[in-house]
Amino acid sequence: MTQEPELVPPLTDNYSSMVLLIDDQIMVCEAVRRALANEPDISLHFCTDPLRAMTVADEVKPTVILQDLVMPGVDGLHLVREYRKHASTRAVPVIVLSSKEDPATKGEAFAAGANDYLVKLPDRIELIARIRYHTRAYLDHVQRDAAYRALRESQRQLISANLELERLTRIDGLTGLGNRRYFDEYLAAEWKRAFRAQSPLSLLMIDADNFKRYNDTYGHMAGDEVLKQIARVIQSGSGRSTDLAARYGGEEFVVVLVDTLLEQSSAIAERLVQGVRELNIPHGPDRVTISVGVATAVPTADETPNDFVNAADLALFRAKSGGRNRVAVHMSRS
């Protein structure tokens, strides 16, 4: 019993060609039109004025350009070079049509940027085959280029999103200052740097005075607004790129001052206290104020960042015990 051959669906070509023919001879244009007339996947547009070739190419958006080499008033090779200079035609395949088979002319054509060379009038089957081949190559290139651009854009968006996510993990959502995690990382890094350089490092520990009472009196929403206003004063008062202002927790803030001596850091702390006073935010019979503890140290091998924080915290305790709305300092043993 003879087995029937398996039916295989015919291959389909979804690559449609738009051919732009540049030739001043209408007879050649007509001959090419007839050669391509019965090919449903190939459309032809011709231009007999070589001076309009670039304009027509921008309008037609061809997948293949058929380009005569010898035309009045225009050097065909110059026109090929022009295609390669413009974004809309830079990658479009150019098939040069010449009246003679000459190796030197071929070499010049390819050097100018041509993709192929045919002696006119070419055989119909060969012409169609080459048009389809170059169309497929061009459209594949365009698709790959579009896919590459899409991939690059996707990567750019991913990087941007990751950077934003990283930024958000370091920012306190309420005040916009650094958060506790970022402060811990930053202080640890600056402590090591200052230890290597044997340079001074200062820390301000800041607390909003009687803040629980403020929340109980005015409500937590009003309290959050006060914290944001205090944060703006602190941020503006520590404006160097190396300074870090952060929310330590609740109504407590910290400021890391790099390469700053005790006298300088104390002056900054006084400005912050004054800046919050000048907000003139009512707080019972008085107004909202802050207390600041200042510690300055040149790091040693015997001390840690935690020791430094404890020193600033101890100074803050002294400021609050001394009546609040003031600055107290602590000098490490280093």
Sine and cosine of phi, psi and omega as CSV:
sin_phi,cos_phi,sin_psi,cos_psi,sin_omega,cos_omega
0.00,0.00,0.80,-0.60,-0.04,-1.00
-0.99,0.13,0.80,-0.60,0.01,-1.00
-0.99,0.16,0.75,-0.66,0.01,-1.00
-0.94,0.35,0.64,-0.77,0.01,-1.00
-0.89,0.45,0.59,-0.81,0.02,-1.00
-0.92,0.38,0.73,-0.68,0.01,-1.00
-0.98,0.22,0.84,-0.54,0.01,-1.00
-0.93,-0.36,0.83,-0.55,-0.01,-1.00
-0.89,0.46,0.62,-0.78,-0.03,-1.00
-0.90,0.43,0.52,-0.86,0.05,-1.00
-0.93,0.36,0.65,-0.76,0.02,-1.00
-0.92,-0.40,0.54,-0.84,0.00,-1.00
-0.90,-0.43,0.93,-0.36,-0.03,-1.00
-1.00,-0.06,0.20,0.98,-0.03,-1.00
-1.00,-0.07,0.97,-0.25,0.02,-1.00
-1.00,-0.02,0.70,-0.71,-0.05,-1.00
-0.99,-0.15,0.67,-0.74,0.20,-0.98
-0.89,-0.46,0.95,-0.30,-0.08,-1.00
-0.99,-0.14,0.77,-0.64,0.12,-0.99
-0.94,-0.35,0.89,-0.46,0.00,-1.00
-0.98,-0.20,0.84,-0.55,0.06,-1.00
-0.94,-0.33,0.96,-0.28,-0.02,-1.00
-0.37,-0.93,0.75,-0.66,-0.05,-1.00
-0.98,0.21,-0.17,0.98,-0.02,-1.00
-1.00,-0.09,0.92,-0.40,-0.03,-1.00
-0.89,0.45,-0.48,0.88,0.01,-1.00
-0.90,0.45,-0.66,0.75,0.02,-1.00
-0.92,0.39,-0.67,0.75,0.01,-1.00
-0.86,0.50,-0.66,0.75,0.00,-1.00
-0.92,0.38,-0.62,0.78,0.01,-1.00
-0.90,0.43,-0.67,0.74,0.04,-1.00
-0.92,0.40,-0.65,0.76,0.02,-1.00
-0.85,0.52,-0.69,0.72,0.00,-1.00
-0.92,0.40,-0.59,0.81,-0.01,-1.00
-0.91,0.42,-0.51,0.86,-0.07,-1.00
-0.98,-0.22,-0.02,1.00,-0.18,-0.98
-0.86,0.51,-0.59,0.81,-0.09,-1.00
-0.99,-0.12,0.27,0.96,-0.01,-1.00
-0.97,-0.24,0.97,-0.23,-0.11,-0.99
-0.91,0.41,-0.36,0.93,-0.03,-1.00
-1.00,-0.05,0.07,1.00,-0.03,-1.00
-0.82,-0.57,0.84,-0.54,0.10,-0.99
-0.94,-0.33,0.54,-0.84,-0.05,-1.00
-0.82,-0.57,0.71,-0.71,0.14,-0.99
-0.75,-0.66,0.78,-0.63,-0.01,-1.00
-0.86,-0.51,0.45,-0.89,-0.02,-1.00
-0.75,-0.66,0.85,-0.52,-0.03,-1.00
-1.00,-0.09,-0.07,1.00,0.04,-1.00
-0.95,-0.31,0.98,-0.21,-0.07,-1.00
-0.89,0.46,-0.37,0.93,0.01,-1.00
-0.94,0.34,-0.31,0.95,0.02,-1.00
-0.98,-0.21,0.14,0.99,-0.12,-0.99
-0.84,0.54,-0.72,0.69,-0.04,-1.00
-0.91,0.40,-0.66,0.75,0.00,-1.00
-0.89,0.47,-0.72,0.70,0.00,-1.00
-0.91,0.42,-0.63,0.77,0.02,-1.00
-0.88,0.47,-0.63,0.77,0.05,-1.00
-0.89,0.45,-0.60,0.80,-0.03,-1.00
-0.97,0.23,-0.69,0.72,-0.12,-0.99
-0.98,0.19,-0.56,0.83,-0.07,-1.00
0.83,0.56,0.91,0.42,-0.07,-1.00
-0.95,0.30,0.36,-0.93,0.17,-0.99
-0.99,-0.10,-0.30,0.95,0.05,-1.00
-0.55,-0.84,0.66,-0.75,0.12,-0.99
-0.92,-0.39,0.82,-0.57,0.16,-0.99
-1.00,-0.09,0.85,-0.52,-0.19,-0.98
-0.80,-0.60,0.89,-0.46,0.10,-0.99
-0.95,0.32,0.55,-0.83,-0.02,-1.00
-1.00,0.08,-0.58,0.81,-0.11,-0.99
-0.92,-0.38,0.94,-0.34,0.01,-1.00
-0.63,-0.77,0.51,-0.86,-0.05,-1.00
-0.92,0.40,0.76,-0.65,0.10,-0.99
0.99,0.14,-0.13,0.99,-0.05,-1.00
-0.64,-0.77,0.72,-0.70,0.12,-0.99
-0.99,0.13,0.87,-0.50,-0.05,-1.00
-0.84,0.55,-0.62,0.78,0.01,-1.00
-0.93,0.38,-0.59,0.81,0.06,-1.00
-0.88,0.47,-0.64,0.77,0.00,-1.00
-0.91,0.42,-0.62,0.78,0.07,-1.00
-0.88,0.48,-0.67,0.74,0.03,-1.00
-0.89,0.45,-0.59,0.80,0.03,-1.00
-0.90,0.44,-0.64,0.77,0.05,-1.00
-0.83,0.56,-0.66,0.75,-0.09,-1.00
-0.96,0.27,-0.24,0.97,0.02,-1.00
-1.00,0.06,-0.36,0.93,-0.11,-0.99
-0.98,-0.19,0.66,-0.75,-0.07,-1.00
-0.86,0.50,-0.59,0.80,-0.08,-1.00
-0.95,0.31,-0.38,0.93,-0.05,-1.00
-0.85,-0.53,0.04,1.00,-0.11,-0.99
-0.84,0.55,-0.63,0.78,-0.07,-1.00
-0.98,-0.22,-0.03,1.00,-0.04,-1.00
-0.94,0.34,0.79,-0.61,0.00,-1.00
-0.89,0.46,0.68,-0.74,0.03,-1.00
-0.89,-0.46,0.85,-0.53,0.09,-1.00
-0.97,-0.24,0.90,-0.43,-0.02,-1.00
-0.99,0.15,0.72,-0.69,0.09,-1.00
-0.96,-0.29,0.79,-0.61,-0.01,-1.00
-0.73,-0.69,0.40,-0.92,-0.01,-1.00
-1.00,0.07,-0.10,0.99,-0.04,-1.00
-0.61,-0.79,0.47,-0.88,0.04,-1.00
-1.00,-0.06,1.00,-0.08,-0.09,-1.00
-0.76,-0.65,0.88,-0.48,-0.05,-1.00
-0.84,0.54,-0.63,0.77,-0.02,-1.00
-0.91,0.41,-0.68,0.74,0.03,-1.00
-0.90,0.43,-0.65,0.76,0.06,-1.00
-0.86,0.51,-0.73,0.68,-0.02,-1.00
-0.86,0.50,-0.67,0.74,0.02,-1.00
-0.90,0.43,-0.62,0.79,-0.02,-1.00
-0.91,0.42,-0.71,0.71,0.00,-1.00
-0.93,0.37,-0.59,0.81,0.04,-1.00
-0.91,0.42,-0.52,0.85,0.00,-1.00
-0.97,0.25,-0.30,0.95,0.03,-1.00
0.84,-0.54,0.13,0.99,0.04,-1.00
-0.94,0.34,0.49,-0.87,0.03,-1.00
-0.99,-0.15,-0.36,0.93,-0.08,-1.00
-0.40,-0.92,0.24,-0.97,-0.07,-1.00
-0.60,-0.80,0.81,-0.58,0.03,-1.00
-0.75,-0.66,0.61,-0.79,0.11,-0.99
-1.00,0.05,0.80,-0.60,-0.06,-1.00
-1.00,0.02,0.49,-0.87,-0.15,0.99
-0.99,0.12,0.76,-0.65,-0.07,-1.00
-0.97,0.26,0.30,-0.96,0.10,-0.99
-0.87,0.49,0.66,-0.75,-0.09,-1.00
-0.84,0.54,-0.72,0.69,-0.05,-1.00
-0.91,0.42,-0.66,0.75,0.02,-1.00
-0.91,0.42,-0.68,0.73,0.00,-1.00
-0.86,0.51,-0.73,0.68,-0.01,-1.00
-0.89,0.45,-0.68,0.74,-0.02,-1.00
-0.88,0.47,-0.67,0.74,-0.03,-1.00
-0.95,0.32,-0.61,0.79,0.06,-1.00
-0.87,0.48,-0.72,0.70,-0.01,-1.00
-0.91,0.41,-0.65,0.76,0.00,-1.00
-0.88,0.48,-0.76,0.65,-0.05,-1.00
-0.94,0.35,-0.55,0.83,0.07,-1.00
-0.88,0.47,-0.74,0.68,0.00,-1.00
-0.86,0.50,-0.71,0.70,-0.01,-1.00
-0.88,0.47,-0.66,0.75,-0.03,-1.00
-0.92,0.38,-0.74,0.68,-0.03,-1.00
-0.92,0.40,-0.58,0.81,0.10,-1.00
-0.88,0.47,-0.66,0.76,0.03,-1.00
-0.89,0.46,-0.71,0.71,-0.01,-1.00
-0.88,0.48,-0.68,0.73,0.00,-1.00
-0.91,0.42,-0.68,0.74,0.03,-1.00
-0.90,0.44,-0.66,0.75,0.00,-1.00
-0.90,0.43,-0.67,0.74,0.03,-1.00
-0.91,0.43,-0.66,0.75,0.02,-1.00
-0.91,0.42,-0.62,0.79,0.02,-1.00
-0.91,0.41,-0.69,0.73,0.02,-1.00
-0.89,0.46,-0.65,0.76,0.02,-1.00
-0.90,0.44,-0.64,0.77,0.03,-1.00
-0.90,0.43,-0.69,0.72,0.01,-1.00
-0.89,0.45,-0.65,0.76,0.02,-1.00
-0.91,0.42,-0.64,0.77,0.03,-1.00
-0.90,0.44,-0.67,0.75,0.03,-1.00
-0.90,0.43,-0.64,0.77,0.01,-1.00
-0.89,0.46,-0.69,0.73,0.01,-1.00
-0.91,0.42,-0.62,0.79,0.01,-1.00
-0.91,0.41,-0.70,0.71,0.03,-1.00
-0.88,0.47,-0.70,0.72,0.01,-1.00
-0.88,0.48,-0.68,0.74,0.01,-1.00
-0.91,0.42,-0.64,0.77,0.01,-1.00
-0.92,0.40,-0.63,0.77,0.04,-1.00
-0.91,0.42,-0.65,0.76,0.03,-1.00
-0.91,0.41,-0.64,0.77,0.03,-1.00
-0.90,0.44,-0.67,0.74,0.03,-1.00
-0.89,0.46,-0.65,0.76,0.03,-1.00
-0.89,0.46,-0.68,0.73,-0.03,-1.00
-0.91,0.41,-0.52,0.86,0.02,-1.00
-0.94,0.34,-0.23,0.97,-0.01,-1.00
-0.96,-0.26,-0.06,1.00,-0.12,-0.99
-0.94,-0.34,0.67,-0.74,0.13,-0.99
-0.97,0.24,0.82,-0.58,-0.11,-0.99
-0.90,0.44,-0.51,0.86,-0.06,-1.00
-0.99,0.16,-0.74,0.68,-0.17,-0.99
-0.99,-0.17,-0.33,0.94,-0.07,-1.00
0.99,0.14,-0.03,1.00,0.09,-1.00
-0.99,0.17,0.08,-1.00,0.13,-0.99
-0.89,0.47,0.44,-0.90,0.04,-1.00
-1.00,-0.10,-0.01,-1.00,-0.07,-1.00
-0.88,0.47,-0.66,0.75,-0.01,-1.00
-0.88,0.48,-0.72,0.69,-0.01,-1.00
-0.90,0.43,-0.63,0.78,0.04,-1.00
-0.86,0.50,-0.73,0.68,0.00,-1.00
-0.86,0.52,-0.69,0.72,0.00,-1.00
-0.91,0.41,-0.69,0.72,-0.06,-1.00
-0.92,0.40,-0.71,0.71,-0.01,-1.00
-0.90,0.44,-0.66,0.75,0.02,-1.00
-0.87,0.49,-0.68,0.73,-0.01,-1.00
-0.93,0.37,-0.68,0.73,-0.02,-1.00
-0.94,0.33,-0.52,0.85,0.06,-1.00
-0.89,0.46,-0.70,0.72,0.02,-1.00
-0.90,0.43,-0.69,0.72,-0.01,-1.00
-0.89,0.46,-0.72,0.70,0.00,-1.00
-0.90,0.43,-0.55,0.84,0.04,-1.00
-0.91,0.42,-0.70,0.71,0.01,-1.00
-0.90,0.43,-0.66,0.75,-0.06,-1.00
-1.00,0.06,-0.20,0.98,-0.10,-1.00
0.79,0.61,0.76,0.65,0.01,-1.00
-0.92,-0.39,0.39,-0.92,-0.06,-1.00
-0.97,0.25,0.55,-0.84,0.05,-1.00
-0.74,-0.68,0.72,-0.70,-0.01,-1.00
-0.86,-0.51,0.49,-0.87,-0.01,-1.00
-0.70,-0.72,0.77,-0.64,0.10,-1.00
-0.96,-0.28,0.82,-0.57,0.10,-0.99
-0.96,-0.28,0.85,-0.53,-0.18,-0.98
-0.85,-0.53,0.65,-0.76,0.01,-1.00
-0.67,-0.74,0.71,-0.70,0.09,-1.00
-0.97,0.26,0.83,-0.56,-0.11,-0.99
-0.94,0.35,0.71,-0.71,0.08,-1.00
0.76,0.64,0.68,0.73,-0.12,-0.99
-0.95,0.30,-0.54,0.84,0.04,-1.00
-0.86,0.50,-0.66,0.75,0.02,-1.00
-0.90,0.44,-0.59,0.80,0.02,-1.00
-0.89,0.45,-0.73,0.69,0.02,-1.00
-0.87,0.50,-0.68,0.74,-0.02,-1.00
-0.91,0.42,-0.52,0.85,-0.05,-1.00
-1.00,0.10,-0.71,0.70,-0.15,-0.99
-0.96,-0.30,-0.20,0.98,0.00,-1.00
0.99,-0.13,0.37,-0.93,-0.09,-1.00
-0.94,0.34,-0.52,0.85,0.04,-1.00
-0.90,0.43,-0.68,0.73,0.07,-1.00
-0.90,0.43,-0.61,0.79,0.03,-1.00
-0.89,0.46,-0.66,0.75,0.04,-1.00
-0.88,0.47,-0.64,0.77,0.02,-1.00
-0.90,0.43,-0.62,0.78,0.05,-1.00
-0.89,0.45,-0.69,0.72,0.01,-1.00
-0.87,0.49,-0.61,0.79,0.02,-1.00
-0.92,0.40,-0.62,0.78,0.03,-1.00
-0.93,0.36,-0.64,0.77,0.07,-1.00
-0.88,0.47,-0.67,0.74,0.00,-1.00
-0.87,0.50,-0.62,0.78,0.01,-1.00
-0.91,0.42,-0.64,0.77,0.05,-1.00
-0.89,0.46,-0.71,0.71,-0.02,-1.00
-0.90,0.44,-0.68,0.73,-0.02,-1.00
-0.89,0.45,-0.70,0.72,-0.01,-1.00
-0.93,0.36,-0.45,0.89,-0.02,-1.00
-0.99,0.10,-0.11,0.99,0.02,-1.00
-0.75,-0.67,0.90,0.43,-0.20,-0.98
-1.00,0.02,-0.06,1.00,0.01,-1.00
-0.94,0.35,0.48,-0.88,-0.03,-1.00
-0.90,0.43,-0.40,0.92,-0.01,-1.00
-1.00,0.02,-0.18,0.98,0.02,-1.00
-0.99,0.15,0.55,-0.84,0.07,-1.00
-0.80,-0.60,0.85,-0.53,0.14,-0.99
-0.96,-0.26,0.74,-0.67,-0.06,-1.00
-0.60,-0.80,0.39,-0.92,0.12,-0.99
-1.00,0.00,0.87,-0.49,-0.08,-1.00
-0.99,0.16,-0.49,0.87,-0.01,-1.00
0.47,-0.88,0.70,-0.71,0.00,-1.00
0.86,0.51,-0.85,-0.52,0.00,-1.00
-0.98,-0.19,0.28,0.96,0.00,-1.00
-0.98,-0.20,0.63,-0.78,0.03,-1.00
-0.77,-0.63,0.34,-0.94,0.08,-1.00
-0.69,-0.73,0.46,-0.89,0.10,-0.99
-0.72,-0.70,0.81,-0.59,0.09,-1.00
-0.99,-0.14,0.82,-0.58,-0.01,-1.00
-0.89,-0.45,0.92,-0.38,-0.07,-1.00
-0.99,0.10,0.62,-0.78,0.05,-1.00
0.79,0.61,0.71,0.70,-0.05,-1.00
-0.80,-0.60,0.81,-0.59,0.00,-1.00
-0.99,0.17,0.19,-0.98,-0.06,-1.00
-0.86,0.51,-0.69,0.73,-0.02,-1.00
-0.88,0.48,-0.68,0.73,0.00,-1.00
-0.92,0.38,-0.70,0.72,-0.03,-1.00
-0.92,0.39,-0.56,0.83,0.05,-1.00
-0.91,0.41,-0.62,0.78,0.02,-1.00
-0.91,0.42,-0.64,0.77,0.05,-1.00
-0.89,0.45,-0.69,0.72,0.01,-1.00
-0.87,0.50,-0.67,0.75,0.02,-1.00
-0.89,0.46,-0.63,0.78,0.02,-1.00
-0.91,0.42,-0.59,0.81,0.02,-1.00
-0.92,0.39,-0.70,0.71,0.04,-1.00
-0.86,0.52,-0.70,0.71,0.00,-1.00
-0.92,0.40,-0.63,0.78,0.00,-1.00
-0.89,0.46,-0.63,0.77,0.04,-1.00
-0.94,0.34,-0.62,0.79,0.08,-1.00
-0.83,0.55,-0.68,0.73,-0.08,-1.00
-0.95,0.31,-0.15,0.99,0.13,-0.99
-0.92,0.39,-0.43,0.90,0.03,-1.00
0.81,0.59,0.73,0.68,0.05,-1.00
-1.00,0.05,0.88,-0.47,-0.04,-1.00
-0.86,0.51,0.65,-0.76,0.05,-1.00
-0.58,-0.81,1.00,0.06,-0.10,-0.99
0.90,0.43,-0.73,-0.69,0.02,-1.00
-0.97,0.22,-0.15,0.99,-0.08,-1.00
-0.90,-0.44,-0.50,-0.87,0.04,-1.00
-0.67,-0.75,0.22,-0.97,-0.01,-1.00
-0.93,0.37,0.72,-0.69,0.03,-1.00
-0.68,-0.73,0.17,-0.98,0.08,-1.00
-0.77,-0.63,0.38,-0.93,0.16,-0.99
-0.89,-0.46,0.56,-0.83,-0.07,-1.00
-0.74,-0.67,0.75,-0.66,0.15,-0.99
-0.96,-0.28,0.72,-0.70,-0.08,-1.00
-0.88,-0.48,0.75,-0.66,0.11,-0.99
-0.77,-0.63,0.66,-0.75,0.04,-1.00
-0.75,-0.66,0.68,-0.73,-0.02,-1.00
-0.47,-0.88,0.49,-0.87,0.29,-0.96
-0.98,-0.21,0.94,-0.35,-0.17,-0.99
-0.83,0.56,0.60,-0.80,0.08,-1.00
-0.83,-0.55,0.20,-0.98,-0.01,-1.00
-0.93,0.38,-0.32,0.95,-0.05,-1.00
-1.00,0.02,-0.13,0.99,-0.06,-1.00
-0.91,-0.42,0.34,-0.94,0.01,-1.00
-0.79,-0.62,0.25,-0.97,0.10,-1.00
-0.84,0.55,-0.56,0.83,0.03,-1.00
-0.90,0.44,-0.62,0.78,0.07,-1.00
-0.88,0.48,-0.63,0.78,-0.01,-1.00
-0.91,0.42,-0.70,0.72,0.03,-1.00
-0.89,0.45,-0.67,0.74,0.01,-1.00
-0.89,0.45,-0.58,0.81,0.02,-1.00
-0.91,0.41,-0.69,0.72,0.03,-1.00
-0.92,0.40,-0.60,0.80,0.00,-1.00
-0.92,0.40,-0.61,0.79,0.05,-1.00
-0.90,0.44,-0.64,0.77,0.05,-1.00
-0.91,0.41,-0.61,0.79,0.05,-1.00
-0.89,0.45,-0.66,0.75,0.04,-1.00
-0.86,0.51,-0.65,0.76,0.02,-1.00
-0.91,0.41,-0.62,0.79,0.01,-1.00
-0.90,0.43,-0.65,0.76,-0.02,-1.00
-0.95,0.30,-0.62,0.78,0.02,-1.00
-0.93,0.38,-0.45,0.89,-0.03,-1.00
-1.00,0.10,0.09,1.00,0.06,-1.00
0.85,-0.53,-0.01,1.00,0.02,-1.00
0.92,0.40,0.04,-1.00,0.06,-1.00
0.84,0.54,0.66,0.75,-0.07,-1.00
-0.38,-0.93,0.05,-1.00,0.00,-1.00
-0.90,-0.44,0.67,-0.74,0.15,-0.99
-0.78,-0.63,0.54,-0.84,-0.08,-1.00
-0.89,-0.47,0.43,-0.90,0.09,-1.00
-0.69,-0.72,0.78,-0.62,0.02,-1.00
-0.96,-0.29,0.82,-0.58,0.03,-1.00
-0.94,0.33,0.18,-0.98,-0.05,-1.00
-0.97,0.24,-0.20,0.98,-0.05,-1.00
-0.97,0.26,0.00,0.00,0.00,0.00
